[in-house]
Amino acid sequence: VQLQASGGGLVQAGDSLRLSCAASGRTFSRYIMGWFRQAPGKEREFVAAISWSTGSTYYADSVKGRFTISKDNAKNMVYLQMNSLKPEDTAVYYCAAAEAPYYSDVFNPEKYAYWGQGTQVTVSS
């Protein structure tokens, strides 16, 4: 399994960015695809996830209403649309894949077996 994240950059507070994750290497119908982020000196934290088969979505409270996760099955792509960005959103963002996790596992980075390389998002105030 290979995951390739892209789309990060330097933006100002209030701006938008769209991250992309290209997935390859297997059929992902049983997978949850997630986005996590890690700021300097902090633990990796859950941002959003989407079920490849059902399209069900999950969000951290800190991004609800601002971020939207989506997928394109035909292209094996997962996206994270980030609006109204804040300086506290600054982090390295990772896409990840977990096979058929339980609900509680969706939010736990340890349950994700596959990870992309990360893309830096920096939001200036």
C-alpha positions in Angstrom: 0.0 0.0 0.0 1.3 3.4 -0.9 -0.2 6.7 0.2 1.0 10.0 -1.2 -0.1 13.2 0.4 0.2 16.6 -1.2 -1.3 20.1 -1.3 0.2 21.7 1.8 1.6 25.2 1.9 1.9 28.5 3.6 -1.3 30.5 3.9 -2.8 33.2 6.0 -5.4 32.8 8.6 -8.8 32.6 7.0 -7.5 31.1 3.8 -8.3 27.7 2.4 -6.2 24.7 1.3 -7.1 21.3 -0.2 -4.9 18.3 0.6 -4.9 15.3 -1.6 -4.0 11.7 -0.8 -3.3 9.3 -3.7 -3.8 5.7 -2.6 -2.5 2.6 -4.5 -1.5 -0.9 -4.0 -4.7 -2.7 -3.1 -8.5 -2.5 -3.1 -9.6 -0.1 -0.4 -13.2 -1.1 -0.1 -12.8 -2.3 3.5 -10.7 0.6 4.6 -11.2 3.8 6.5 -9.0 6.6 5.1 -7.9 9.2 7.7 -6.1 12.5 8.0 -4.0 13.2 11.0 -1.8 16.0 11.9 1.2 16.6 14.1 2.5 20.0 15.3 6.0 20.4 16.7 6.2 19.0 20.3 2.7 17.6 20.1 1.3 14.1 19.6 -0.2 13.1 16.3 -3.9 13.9 16.4 -7.0 12.8 14.5 -8.4 15.3 12.0 -11.0 13.5 9.8 -11.7 10.1 8.3 -14.0 8.6 5.7 -15.2 5.1 5.0 -14.2 4.0 1.5 -17.3 1.8 1.1 -20.0 3.8 2.8 -18.7 7.4 2.6 -19.4 7.9 6.3 -17.3 10.7 7.7 -15.8 11.5 11.0 -14.3 14.8 12.3 -12.4 16.1 15.2 -14.3 18.7 17.1 -11.6 21.3 16.4 -12.2 21.1 12.6 -16.0 20.5 12.4 -17.6 23.0 10.1 -14.3 24.1 8.6 -12.8 20.9 7.1 -14.5 18.5 4.7 -13.1 15.1 3.8 -14.1 13.5 0.6 -13.1 10.7 -1.8 -13.0 9.8 -5.5 -13.3 6.1 -5.8 -12.5 6.1 -9.5 -9.2 7.9 -8.9 -8.4 6.3 -5.5 -8.0 9.8 -4.1 -9.0 11.2 -0.7 -9.2 14.9 -0.1 -9.3 17.3 2.8 -10.8 20.6 2.1 -9.7 23.0 4.8 -11.5 26.4 5.1 -11.2 29.2 7.6 -7.7 28.1 8.5 -6.3 29.1 11.9 -2.7 29.4 13.1 -3.4 26.4 15.4 -4.0 24.3 12.3 -0.3 24.5 11.5 1.1 21.0 11.4 2.4 18.3 9.2 -0.7 16.5 7.8 -0.6 12.8 7.1 -3.1 10.6 5.3 -3.4 7.0 6.6 -5.4 3.9 6.0 -6.9 1.4 8.4 -8.6 -1.8 7.5 -12.1 -2.3 8.8 -11.5 -0.6 12.2 -14.0 -0.6 15.0 -15.7 2.8 15.5 -13.5 3.7 18.4 -10.4 2.8 16.3 -11.2 5.4 13.7 -9.8 8.2 15.9 -6.7 6.3 17.1 -3.6 6.7 14.9 -2.2 3.4 16.3 -5.0 1.5 14.4 -3.8 2.8 11.0 -1.3 0.5 9.4 -0.4 2.6 6.4 0.8 6.2 6.3 1.7 8.7 3.7 4.8 10.9 4.0 3.1 14.0 5.3 2.6 17.5 3.9 3.3 20.7 5.8 0.5 23.2 6.4 1.6 26.5 7.9 -1.0 29.2 8.7 0.3 32.6 9.6 -1.7 35.1 11.7 
